[in-house]
Amino acid sequence: MKIKQHLSAGVAAASLLCLGVANLQAAGHTYHFANLASGNWNDLNQRQANSYQIGFSTGRPHKQAAYFEFDLTPAKGKTVTDCNLLIVGSTDYHISSVGPINGVFTNKFRVGIGAQSRLDTPFSVSQITTGNNIPNLYRDCGTPFYNEDLGYHLLTEGLHQGTLFDAFHFDSERGHRIQAAVNAGGKYILWARSENDNGNDGVNYIWGSTAFNAGNILNITTSD
């Protein structure tokens, strides 16, 4: 079942206060990883640090995908049973009719969560978080055609104070990407990007003008 849950700003803030910048293990073998860094890559392979936006805006007219960095070391070697990503919202957004989803045009924005990079052309955490003008990085990391999603959520026009995105539903179909990352431990990247924007609306985006926030939390549940 897709995770569809909106959190109030108070809950998101409380999560941040409880977790701080450290990775903590909660009861039930669920690990909560605070965001270490975030930013955007656009379709010109340009990087912008310390923010997150997907889609088009007047300020960033080229298509954007957002990346989020986490350190999975505390869960290294564990068996993953679920994974989701909490992304704190902002007051800057615009969603119009951007389908199709399953052949039907809709006013819902499908946001997919992608793995660090496609398997056959891997990009490193360092390249994603510090690089710029790297050929094909946006294509091979930030687009669903080349780097398929692990899960997704549908958003509509309006304020999104905080949303949980499924990041495990398709893991077994995508080469067990999350499980492999947890097996290895260390730093890892997840992407958030639009999966149904036809590119005809120059102002169609979410999370605009949003600064880095350690309250963007990756939750990984394990069986051991």
Secondary structure, DSSP 8 states (H G I E B T S, - for coil): ----EE--HHHHHHHHHHHTTS-EEETTTEEEEE--EEEEEETTS-EEESB--EEE-SSS-S-EEEEEEEE-GGGTT--EEEEEEEEE--S--B------BTTB--S-EEEEEE-SS-SSS---HHHHHH--S-TTHHHHHH-TTTS-EEEEEEE-SS--SEEEEE-STTGGGGTSHHHHHHHH-SEEEEEEEESS--S--SSEEESTT-B--TT-EEEEEE--
